[in-house]
Amino acid sequence: QVQLAESGGGLVQAGGSLRLSCAASGRTFSRYAMGWFRQAPGKEREFVAAISRSGGITFYADSVKGRFTISRDNAKNTVYLQMNSLKAEDTAAYYCAAVASTGFYSTPTRANDYDYWGQGTQVTVSS
């Protein structure tokens, strides 16, 4: 079992930056591929970014590529999402997710691939 807790959301002006954190419980964090998803009101949950177990491989949605950076610190059981050049369309609840990964380079992009989810943190970008 893994429990996830996101933090770092808030209100920011367009063009600004935020850093989200996701703290995971347990002693086997390095066995999990991690992902960030977001969901805006009235829309489906969408993939944002994923990172492999070691952090060596990352993958991004086209909509955030070049603006967002996913990273992880396995010693701190934490995954991060640095969000720069924020736009109004980035407004959403952001969720981190985890899946026990047998693939060293695995970076799942589908919500159904993940077994554990946090409660979410709200990001609001004002234009």
Secondary structure by P-SEA (a helix, b strand, c coil): cbbbbbcbbbbbcccbbbbbbbbbbcccccccccbbbbbcccccccccccccccccbbbbcccccccbbbbbcccccbbbbbbcccccccccbbbbbbcccccccccccccccccccccbbbbbbcc
